[in-house]
C-alpha cells in the first residue's frame, strides 16, 4: 500500500470517530486536520470536501459495526442464538465503546433525517443491509423449524431493530447502560416468546 493510500485511510479512520460522535454539522475541517495531524493540503490531496470525508467515514464506521456483528454471530450455531448475539453487540457498543460514538446508523439517521441527503441515503442503505441480514436469520430459523412458520419476518426485524436502536439511543442520551440492557432483555423475551417454537 502506497503512502498516499495509508494517509487516506488514516484520515478516514480518525474522522470516523469525530463524525460518529459529533455528527456532520458538529465536525469541522479544522478538527479533522487536528485529529489526523495532517496539513489542510494533505486532506485535499485525498478528498474534495468535507462531504466526501463524511461519506467515507460513515462507510468505515458501518464496516466496523458489521465486523462486530459478524464476529458475534460466527460463534453461534442456531438462528435464535445468532439473534441473541446481536443483543450482546449492542450492549458492547455502550458498555465498552467498541465503536467510537456508538451505532453509526442511528447517529447518522437522527442527525440527517432532514439534513444531509447523501448521509441519510447511506444510513438507509446500511439499515436495509442490517434488516436483510436479520430477515435471512429469521427465515433460516423458520426453515429449520426453530421459529414459528407464521412469523412476519419484516415485522420481527422492525421490532428487534427498534428495540436495540432505541435502547442504544436512551443509553447514549442518559449515559446509562441500563436502557440498552432493558431493551435487549425485551428482544430476548420477544425471540423466545414470539419466534421460537
C-alpha positions as CSV (number, residue, x, y, z in Angstrom):
1,X,0.0,0.0,0.0
2,X,1.4,3.4,-1.0
3,X,2.0,6.3,1.3
4,X,-0.9,8.2,-0.2
5,X,-3.4,5.3,0.5
6,X,-2.1,5.0,4.0
7,X,-2.7,8.7,4.6
8,X,-6.2,8.5,3.1
9,X,-7.1,5.5,5.3
10,X,-5.7,7.3,8.4
11,X,-7.9,10.3,7.6
12,X,-11.0,8.1,7.2
13,X,-10.3,6.2,10.5
14,X,-9.7,9.3,12.5
15,X,-12.6,11.2,11.0
16,X,-15.0,8.3,11.6
17,X,-14.8,8.8,15.4
18,X,-15.4,12.5,15.1
19,X,-18.4,12.3,12.7
20,X,-19.9,9.4,14.7
21,X,-19.5,11.3,18.0
22,X,-20.2,14.9,17.0
23,X,-22.1,14.5,13.8
24,X,-21.7,16.1,10.4
25,X,-22.7,19.6,11.4
26,X,-20.6,19.4,14.6
27,X,-17.4,18.3,13.0
28,X,-15.2,21.0,11.4
29,X,-12.5,20.6,8.9
30,X,-10.0,22.1,11.4
31,X,-10.9,19.4,13.9
32,X,-10.3,16.7,11.3
33,X,-6.9,18.3,10.5
34,X,-6.0,18.5,14.2
35,X,-7.0,14.9,15.0
36,X,-5.4,13.5,11.9
37,X,-2.3,15.7,12.3
38,X,-2.1,16.4,8.6
39,X,-2.0,19.7,6.8
40,X,-5.0,21.1,5.0
41,X,-3.4,20.3,1.7
42,X,-3.0,16.7,2.9
43,X,-6.7,16.5,3.3
44,X,-7.4,18.0,-0.1
45,X,-5.0,15.6,-1.8
46,X,-7.4,12.8,-1.0
47,X,-10.8,14.4,-0.6
48,X,-12.6,17.2,-2.5
49,X,-14.5,18.4,0.6
50,X,-16.0,17.5,4.0
51,X,-18.9,15.7,2.4
52,X,-16.5,13.1,0.8
53,X,-14.7,12.6,4.1
54,X,-18.1,12.2,6.0
55,X,-19.3,9.6,3.5
56,X,-16.1,7.6,3.7
57,X,-16.1,7.9,7.5
58,X,-19.7,6.5,7.6
59,X,-18.7,3.6,5.4
60,X,-15.8,2.9,7.7
61,X,-17.9,3.1,10.9
62,X,-20.6,0.9,9.4
63,X,-17.9,-1.7,8.3
64,X,-16.7,-1.7,12.0
65,X,-20.3,-2.4,13.2
66,X,-20.7,-5.2,10.6
67,X,-17.5,-6.8,11.7
68,X,-18.6,-6.8,15.3
69,X,-21.9,-8.3,14.4
70,X,-20.3,-10.9,12.1
71,X,-17.8,-12.0,14.7
72,X,-20.5,-12.3,17.4
73,X,-22.8,-14.3,15.0
74,X,-20.0,-16.6,13.8
75,X,-19.6,-18.0,17.3
76,X,-23.3,-19.1,17.5
77,X,-24.9,-22.1,15.8
78,X,-28.7,-21.6,15.8
79,X,-30.7,-18.7,14.3
80,X,-32.1,-17.8,17.8
81,X,-28.6,-17.7,19.2
82,X,-27.4,-15.6,16.3
83,X,-30.2,-13.1,17.0
84,X,-29.3,-13.1,20.7
85,X,-25.6,-12.4,19.8
86,X,-26.8,-9.1,18.2
87,X,-28.1,-8.0,21.6
88,X,-24.6,-8.6,23.1
89,X,-23.0,-6.4,20.4
90,X,-25.4,-3.5,21.1
91,X,-24.6,-3.8,24.9
92,X,-20.9,-3.7,24.0
93,X,-21.5,-0.5,21.9
94,X,-22.5,1.2,25.1
95,X,-20.5,-0.5,27.9
96,X,-17.2,-1.0,26.0
97,X,-17.4,1.8,23.4
98,X,-16.1,-0.6,20.8
99,X,-17.3,1.7,18.0
100,X,-16.4,5.3,18.9
101,X,-19.7,7.2,19.2
102,X,-22.0,4.1,19.1
103,X,-24.1,2.9,16.2
104,X,-23.3,4.9,13.0
105,X,-26.7,4.1,11.5
106,X,-28.5,5.6,14.5
107,X,-26.3,8.6,14.8
108,X,-26.4,9.4,11.1
109,X,-30.1,8.8,10.8
110,X,-31.0,11.0,13.7
111,X,-28.8,13.9,12.6
112,X,-29.6,13.7,8.9
113,X,-33.3,12.7,8.7
114,X,-34.0,16.2,7.3
115,X,-30.4,17.3,6.8
116,X,-27.7,15.9,4.6
117,X,-29.4,13.8,1.9
118,X,-26.4,11.7,0.9
119,X,-25.7,10.7,4.5
120,X,-29.4,9.9,5.0
121,X,-29.2,7.7,1.9
122,X,-26.1,5.9,3.3
123,X,-27.9,5.3,6.6
124,X,-30.9,4.0,4.7
125,X,-28.8,1.6,2.7
126,X,-27.0,0.4,5.9
127,X,-30.3,-0.1,7.7
128,X,-31.6,-2.1,4.7
129,X,-28.5,-4.3,4.8
130,X,-28.9,-4.9,8.5
131,X,-32.6,-5.7,8.1
132,X,-31.9,-8.0,5.2
133,X,-29.3,-9.9,7.3
134,X,-31.8,-10.2,10.2
135,X,-34.5,-11.4,7.8
136,X,-32.2,-14.0,6.5
137,X,-31.6,-15.3,10.0
138,X,-35.3,-15.4,10.8
139,X,-36.1,-17.2,7.6
140,X,-33.4,-19.7,8.3
141,X,-35.0,-20.3,11.7
142,X,-38.4,-20.9,10.1
143,X,-36.8,-23.3,7.6
144,X,-35.1,-25.2,10.4
145,X,-38.4,-25.3,12.4
146,X,-36.8,-23.4,15.2
147,X,-39.1,-20.4,14.6
148,X,-42.9,-20.4,14.0
149,X,-43.8,-20.6,10.3
150,X,-46.4,-17.8,10.7
151,X,-43.8,-15.2,11.8
152,X,-44.0,-12.0,9.9
153,X,-40.3,-11.6,9.1
154,X,-40.4,-7.9,8.2
155,X,-42.3,-7.1,11.4
156,X,-39.9,-9.2,13.5
157,X,-36.9,-7.3,12.0
158,X,-38.6,-4.0,12.8
159,X,-39.3,-4.9,16.4
160,X,-35.7,-6.2,17.0
161,X,-34.1,-3.1,15.4
162,X,-36.5,-0.7,17.1
163,X,-35.7,-2.1,20.5
164,X,-31.9,-2.3,20.2
165,X,-31.5,1.0,18.5
166,X,-34.0,2.7,20.8
167,X,-32.2,1.3,23.8
168,X,-28.9,2.4,22.4
169,X,-30.3,6.0,21.9
170,X,-31.6,6.1,25.5
171,X,-28.4,4.8,27.0
172,X,-26.4,7.4,25.0
173,X,-28.7,10.2,26.0
174,X,-28.6,9.4,29.7
175,X,-25.1,7.9,29.9
176,X,-26.6,4.8,31.5
177,X,-26.4,1.2,30.1
178,X,-29.5,0.0,31.9
179,X,-31.6,1.3,29.0
180,X,-29.9,-0.9,26.4
181,X,-30.0,-3.8,28.9
182,X,-33.8,-3.3,29.4
183,X,-34.3,-3.3,25.6
184,X,-32.1,-6.2,24.8
185,X,-33.9,-8.1,27.6
186,X,-37.1,-7.4,25.7
187,X,-35.6,-8.6,22.5
188,X,-34.6,-11.8,24.2
189,X,-38.1,-12.2,25.6
190,X,-39.6,-11.5,22.1
191,X,-37.4,-14.1,20.4
192,X,-38.2,-16.7,23.0
193,X,-41.9,-15.8,23.3
194,X,-42.9,-14.8,19.7
195,X,-40.4,-16.5,17.4
196,X,-39.2,-19.8,18.9
197,X,-41.5,-22.8,18.7
